Amino acid sequence: MKIITRVPGKLILLGEYAVLEGASALVATVDRFAQVTIETSGASAFLLEAPTIDIPGLRFLIDASGRIRFLEKPLRKTADKLNLFMSIFEYGVKTLKKHGKSLLSGRILLDTSEFFYKNGKIKLGLGSSAALTVALLANVFENGTQLPQDLSLLFEMAMEAHRSAQGNVGSGIDIAASVYGGVLCYKIHRQKEGFKADVNPLEIPEGLHYLPVWAGKASSTPSFVKRFYRFKNFNKKDYSALMEEMHDVSREGCHSFKNGEVDAFLESVRDYYTIMEKLGEKIEAPVISHEHQIIAEISRSVGAAYKPSGAGGGDLGIAFSHDPAVIDALRQEVNAAGFDVLNLDFGSSGLQIKNEEEEINGNVPHS
C-alpha cells in the first residue's frame, strides 16, 4: 500500500506570544506543503529517505518497545536531523500498538522542500516541523489501522507528539493550522491535564490585502520562546502588564477580522508591532530586528500596516492594507530595499490524504 499525505504550512497573522497565555490569535495556512509518502511492502526493514535534509537512505527496524533501531549508526550531523522524525514516528507506532495494530515495513519519503528558500539553503518560518508532524502521524495511522481518523483526535495527538518532541513548549497553533487548514481564530485554555484548544474557522475580510515579506535571515523560535518564559519567571509584574496589552490588542484584532472591520484590524496590527518591540526589549532579543524595522518604516511610508509573523528575529513579516494599490507600491519599495516578497496564498486546505489509486481528498481523512 502506498499512502501520500500533504499538509500546509502557516503564517501567524496576530497574537504570537500572547497565544501561549490564552489570548485569541489569528493563523492562516499558506500554499507550501510538507509531503510524506509511506509505501509498505513487508520488506525486512524500513527505508527512510529525506533528500531535503540530505538523508539519502537509512534502514531501520522497530523493536518490541516501539523504538527505532538503525541498522547502521547515522553520522552525528545526520542523527541531529532525525530527532523530530524519530520522536513523531515512534509516537505513531506506539499509538497503533495500543489499538492492537502495527505498521508494515517499507519505504518512507519525507519532502519539506517547499519550506526552503534560495535553492533550498534557507528554511522559511512557515511551520515545517508542525506540518511534517501532522503529515507523518496521519500517514502512519492511515497505513497501520482500520480505525476511522477524526480531525479533532488527530489534532490532539499531533499536538501532544509535537510538544513532546519540542520540549513541551508551544501553543499548538501551527498544528491546528496544518490539520484544519484555512484561516483560524485559535485560543487555548489551560487545564490540569494540559490544555484545551478552541479552533474557529474564519474568512479573510473582503477588502483586506496582504503582502508576506522575507526579512532576510532565519530565526530560532525555540530560543525566543525560552527567553519569553525566562522573562515570565523572573519579571512577573512587567510580564503581566505586557501580556495584558497583548491580550487586549489581539482580542480586538481577532474581533475586527471576524466582523470584516478592516481599518480596525489594521490598527491592531500596528499596535501589536509596537508591543512586540517592547517584548523584544524585555526579553533582550531582536523580536523586531533591524530588517523588520526597515520594512515597517517602508510600510508606514506607503500607508500599510506591518508586523513580524511568528517569533520575529528577522524571518517573515506581513504587511496589510485595505488598498491593493498600496500593496503594489509596497511590493516595489521593499524589493528596491533588497527584501524579497513571497508569493503565498492564504487559506490552503488542511490535511490531504491519497493512496496510489485515489485523488487527494482535502480535509477528508478516511480509513
C-alpha positions as CSV (number, residue, x, y, z in Angstrom):
1,M,0.0,0.0,0.0
2,K,1.2,3.5,-0.9
3,I,-0.2,6.4,1.1
4,I,0.7,10.1,0.5
5,T,-0.2,12.8,3.0
6,R,0.2,16.6,2.2
7,V,-0.1,19.2,4.9
8,P,0.2,23.0,4.6
9,G,2.4,25.4,6.5
10,K,1.2,28.6,8.2
11,L,1.7,32.2,9.0
12,I,0.6,33.8,12.3
13,L,-1.4,37.0,11.5
14,L,-1.8,38.2,15.0
15,G,-1.3,37.1,18.6
16,E,2.1,35.4,18.7
17,Y,3.5,35.0,22.2
18,A,0.1,36.1,23.7
19,V,-1.4,32.9,22.4
20,L,0.9,31.0,24.8
21,E,-1.0,32.6,27.6
22,G,-4.5,32.0,26.4
23,A,-5.1,35.0,24.1
24,S,-7.0,34.7,20.9
25,A,-4.7,34.6,17.8
26,L,-5.1,34.5,14.1
27,V,-3.3,32.0,11.9
28,A,-3.6,31.3,8.1
29,T,-2.3,28.3,6.2
30,V,-0.2,29.0,3.1
31,D,0.3,27.1,-0.1
32,R,3.5,25.5,0.9
33,F,3.2,21.8,1.8
34,A,5.1,19.1,3.6
35,Q,4.6,15.7,2.0
36,V,5.1,12.2,3.5
37,T,4.9,9.0,1.4
38,I,4.9,5.6,3.0
39,E,4.9,2.6,0.7
40,T,4.6,-0.5,2.8
41,S,5.8,-3.8,1.3
42,G,6.7,-6.0,4.2
43,A,10.4,-5.7,3.5
44,S,12.9,-6.8,6.0
45,A,13.4,-3.2,7.2
46,F,12.1,0.3,6.8
47,L,14.0,2.7,4.4
48,L,13.9,6.4,5.3
49,E,14.7,9.0,2.7
50,A,14.6,12.8,3.2
51,P,16.5,14.4,0.3
52,T,15.6,18.0,1.5
53,I,17.8,17.5,4.6
54,D,20.4,15.3,2.9
55,I,19.3,11.9,4.1
56,P,19.6,9.7,1.0
57,G,18.5,6.4,2.7
58,L,18.7,4.9,6.2
59,R,17.4,1.4,7.0
60,F,15.9,0.8,10.4
61,L,13.8,-1.7,12.4
62,I,11.2,-1.1,15.1
63,D,11.9,-3.0,18.3
64,A,9.4,-4.6,20.7
65,S,9.1,-1.3,22.7
66,G,8.3,0.7,19.5
67,R,11.8,2.3,19.3
68,I,13.7,2.9,16.1
69,R,16.9,0.9,15.7
70,F,19.0,1.9,12.7
71,L,20.9,-0.9,11.0
72,E,23.9,1.4,10.5
73,K,24.6,4.1,13.0
74,P,23.9,7.6,11.4
75,L,26.6,10.2,11.4
76,R,26.3,12.8,14.2
77,K,25.2,15.6,11.8
78,T,22.6,13.2,10.3
79,A,21.4,12.0,13.7
80,D,20.7,15.6,14.8
81,K,18.3,16.0,11.8
82,L,16.4,12.8,12.7
83,N,15.3,13.8,16.2
84,L,11.8,15.1,15.1
85,F,11.2,12.2,12.8
86,M,12.1,9.6,15.4
87,S,10.0,11.2,18.1
88,I,6.9,11.6,15.9
89,F,7.2,8.2,14.2
90,E,7.7,6.3,17.5
91,Y,4.7,8.1,18.9
92,G,2.6,7.0,16.0
93,V,3.8,3.4,16.1
94,K,3.2,3.1,19.9
95,T,-0.3,4.6,19.4
96,L,-1.0,1.9,16.8
97,K,0.2,-0.7,19.2
98,K,-2.3,0.5,21.8
99,H,-5.0,-0.3,19.3
100,G,-3.6,-3.7,18.5
101,K,-2.3,-2.5,15.1
102,S,1.1,-2.4,13.5
103,L,2.8,-0.8,10.5
104,L,4.3,-2.9,7.8
105,S,7.8,-2.0,6.9
106,G,8.6,-0.3,3.6
107,R,9.9,3.0,2.1
108,I,9.3,6.3,3.9
109,L,9.9,9.5,1.9
110,L,9.8,12.9,3.7
111,D,9.6,16.1,1.5
112,T,9.7,19.5,3.1
113,S,11.4,21.2,0.1
114,E,8.6,23.8,-0.3
115,F,9.6,25.3,3.1
116,F,13.0,26.2,1.9
117,Y,14.2,29.3,0.1
118,K,17.2,30.3,-2.0
119,N,17.9,27.0,-3.7
120,G,17.0,25.0,-0.6
121,K,19.6,26.7,1.6
122,I,17.3,28.7,4.0
123,K,14.3,27.3,5.9
124,L,11.4,29.7,6.0
125,G,9.4,30.1,9.2
126,L,6.2,28.6,7.9
127,G,5.8,25.8,10.5
128,S,7.6,23.0,8.7
129,S,8.0,20.9,11.8
130,A,4.3,21.1,12.6
131,A,3.3,20.3,9.1
132,L,5.7,17.3,9.0
133,T,4.4,16.1,12.3
134,V,0.8,16.1,11.1
135,A,1.7,14.5,7.7
136,L,3.8,11.8,9.3
137,L,1.3,10.9,12.0
138,A,-1.7,10.9,9.6
139,N,0.2,8.6,7.2
140,V,1.2,6.2,9.9
141,F,-2.3,6.0,11.2
142,E,-3.8,5.6,7.7
143,N,-1.4,2.8,6.9
144,G,-1.5,0.9,10.1
145,T,-5.1,1.0,11.4
146,Q,-8.6,0.4,10.3
147,L,-9.9,2.9,12.9
148,P,-11.5,5.9,11.3
149,Q,-9.5,9.1,11.6
150,D,-11.1,12.1,13.2
151,L,-9.6,15.6,12.7
152,S,-10.1,16.7,16.3
153,L,-8.4,13.5,17.6
154,L,-5.6,13.8,15.1
155,F,-5.1,17.4,16.3
156,E,-4.9,16.4,19.9
157,M,-2.4,13.6,19.2
158,A,-0.3,15.7,16.8
159,M,-0.1,18.5,19.4
160,E,0.9,16.1,22.1
161,A,3.6,14.5,19.9
162,H,4.9,17.8,18.7
163,R,5.1,19.4,22.1
164,S,6.9,16.4,23.5
165,A,9.4,16.5,20.6
166,Q,9.9,20.2,21.2
167,G,10.4,20.1,25.0
168,N,6.7,20.7,25.9
169,V,6.6,24.3,24.6
170,G,4.3,25.9,22.1
171,S,0.6,26.6,21.9
172,G,-0.3,24.2,19.1
173,I,-1.5,26.9,16.8
174,D,0.7,25.7,13.9
175,I,-0.6,22.1,14.4
176,A,-4.2,23.4,14.3
177,A,-3.5,25.2,11.0
178,S,-1.9,22.2,9.5
179,V,-4.7,19.9,10.5
180,Y,-7.8,22.0,9.8
181,G,-6.5,24.4,7.1
182,G,-7.9,27.8,6.1
183,V,-7.8,30.9,8.4
184,L,-8.4,30.2,12.1
185,C,-9.1,32.1,15.3
186,Y,-7.2,29.9,17.9
187,K,-7.3,30.0,21.7
188,I,-6.1,27.7,24.4
189,H,-7.5,27.1,27.9
190,R,-5.1,25.6,30.4
191,Q,-6.3,22.7,32.5
192,K,-4.7,20.4,35.0
193,E,-4.2,17.7,32.4
194,G,-2.8,20.1,29.8
195,F,-4.9,22.5,27.8
196,K,-7.9,22.5,25.5
197,A,-8.0,24.5,22.3
198,D,-10.8,26.4,20.6
199,V,-10.4,26.4,16.9
200,N,-12.8,28.5,14.9
201,P,-12.6,28.9,11.1
202,L,-12.8,32.4,9.6
203,E,-12.9,34.1,6.2
204,I,-10.4,36.7,5.1
205,P,-12.4,40.0,5.3
206,E,-13.4,41.5,1.9
207,G,-11.1,44.4,1.1
208,L,-8.1,43.1,3.2
209,H,-5.0,42.7,1.1
210,Y,-1.7,41.3,2.3
211,L,2.0,41.0,1.4
212,P,4.3,38.4,3.0
213,V,7.9,39.7,3.1
214,W,11.1,37.7,3.7
215,A,13.1,39.9,6.1
216,G,16.4,38.3,5.2
217,K,17.5,35.7,7.7
218,A,16.2,32.6,9.5
219,S,15.4,32.8,13.2
220,S,15.1,30.2,16.0
221,T,11.6,30.2,17.5
222,P,12.6,27.8,20.4
223,S,15.3,30.2,21.6
224,F,13.0,33.2,21.6
225,V,10.3,31.2,23.4
226,K,12.8,30.2,26.1
227,R,13.7,33.9,26.6
228,F,10.0,34.7,26.8
229,Y,9.4,32.2,29.6
230,R,12.5,33.4,31.4
231,F,11.0,36.9,31.4
232,K,7.8,35.4,32.7
233,N,9.5,33.6,35.6
234,F,11.8,36.4,36.7
235,N,9.8,39.6,35.9
236,K,6.3,38.7,36.8
237,K,5.0,42.3,37.2
238,D,6.3,43.6,33.9
239,Y,5.3,40.3,32.2
240,S,1.7,40.6,33.4
241,A,1.4,44.2,32.2
242,L,2.8,43.4,28.8
243,M,0.6,40.3,28.5
244,E,-2.5,42.3,29.3
245,E,-1.6,44.7,26.5
246,M,-1.0,41.8,24.1
247,H,-4.3,40.1,25.1
248,D,-6.3,43.2,24.5
249,V,-4.9,44.1,21.1
250,S,-5.0,40.5,19.9
251,R,-8.6,40.1,21.1
252,E,-9.7,43.3,19.4
253,G,-7.9,42.4,16.2
254,C,-9.5,39.0,16.0
255,H,-12.9,40.6,16.6
256,S,-12.3,43.1,13.8
257,F,-11.1,40.4,11.4
258,K,-14.1,38.2,12.1
259,N,-16.5,41.1,11.6
260,G,-14.8,42.4,8.4
261,E,-13.7,45.7,10.0
262,V,-10.6,46.1,8.0
263,D,-9.5,49.6,9.3
264,A,-9.8,48.5,12.9
265,F,-7.8,45.3,12.1
266,L,-5.0,47.4,10.6
267,E,-4.8,49.5,13.8
268,S,-4.5,46.3,15.8
269,V,-1.6,45.2,13.6
270,R,0.2,48.5,14.1
271,D,-0.4,48.3,17.9
272,Y,0.8,44.7,18.0
273,Y,4.0,45.7,16.3
274,T,4.7,48.3,19.0
275,I,4.1,45.8,21.7
276,M,6.4,43.3,20.1
277,E,9.1,46.0,20.2
278,K,8.5,46.2,23.9
279,L,8.7,42.5,24.3
280,G,12.0,42.3,22.5
281,E,13.4,44.9,24.9
282,K,12.1,42.9,27.9
283,I,13.5,39.5,26.8
284,E,16.7,41.0,25.4
285,A,16.2,39.5,21.9
286,P,15.7,41.1,18.5
287,V,12.0,40.3,18.1
288,I,11.8,43.4,15.9
289,S,15.1,43.0,14.1
290,H,16.8,45.8,12.2
291,E,15.4,44.3,9.0
292,H,11.8,44.3,10.4
293,Q,12.3,48.0,11.4
294,I,13.2,48.9,7.9
295,I,10.3,47.1,6.3
296,A,7.9,48.6,8.9
297,E,9.2,52.1,8.0
298,I,8.7,51.5,4.3
299,S,5.2,50.1,5.1
300,R,4.3,53.2,7.1
301,S,5.5,55.4,4.3
302,V,3.1,54.0,1.8
303,G,0.2,53.6,4.3
304,A,0.3,49.9,5.1
305,A,0.4,48.1,8.5
306,Y,3.2,45.7,9.1
307,K,4.4,43.2,11.8
308,P,6.6,40.2,12.0
309,S,4.9,36.8,11.8
310,G,5.8,34.3,14.5
311,A,8.6,34.8,17.0
312,G,10.3,37.5,15.0
313,G,14.0,38.0,14.7
314,G,14.4,38.6,11.0
315,D,12.4,35.8,9.4
316,L,9.0,36.6,7.9
317,G,6.7,39.6,8.2
318,I,3.3,40.5,6.8
319,A,2.0,43.9,5.6
320,F,-1.7,44.6,5.3
321,S,-3.8,47.3,3.6
322,H,-7.4,47.9,2.5
323,D,-6.0,49.3,-0.8
324,P,-4.4,46.9,-3.4
325,A,-2.6,49.9,-4.9
326,V,-0.8,50.4,-1.5
327,I,0.3,46.7,-1.6
328,D,1.6,47.1,-5.2
329,A,3.6,50.2,-4.1
330,L,4.9,48.4,-1.1
331,R,6.0,45.5,-3.2
332,Q,8.1,47.8,-5.3
333,E,9.6,49.6,-2.4
334,V,10.6,46.5,-0.4
335,N,12.1,45.0,-3.5
336,A,14.1,48.2,-4.1
337,A,15.3,48.0,-0.5
338,G,16.7,44.5,-1.1
339,F,14.0,42.4,0.5
340,D,12.0,39.7,-1.2
341,V,8.3,39.4,-1.4
342,L,7.0,35.8,-1.1
343,N,4.1,34.7,-3.3
344,L,2.0,33.0,-0.7
345,D,-1.7,32.4,-0.9
346,F,-3.6,32.2,2.4
347,G,-6.3,29.7,3.3
348,S,-4.9,26.4,1.8
349,S,-6.9,23.3,2.8
350,G,-5.5,21.3,5.7
351,L,-4.6,17.6,5.8
352,Q,-4.9,15.8,2.4
353,I,-4.6,12.1,2.0
354,K,-4.5,9.8,-1.0
355,N,-3.4,6.3,-1.9
356,E,-1.9,5.4,-5.3
357,E,-5.3,4.8,-6.8
358,E,-7.1,7.9,-5.5
359,E,-7.0,11.7,-6.0
360,I,-6.1,13.8,-3.0
361,N,-9.1,14.4,-0.7
362,G,-8.8,17.7,1.2
363,N,-9.8,17.6,4.9
364,V,-11.4,14.2,4.4
365,P,-9.4,11.6,6.4
366,H,-10.5,8.1,5.8
367,S,-9.8,4.6,7.0
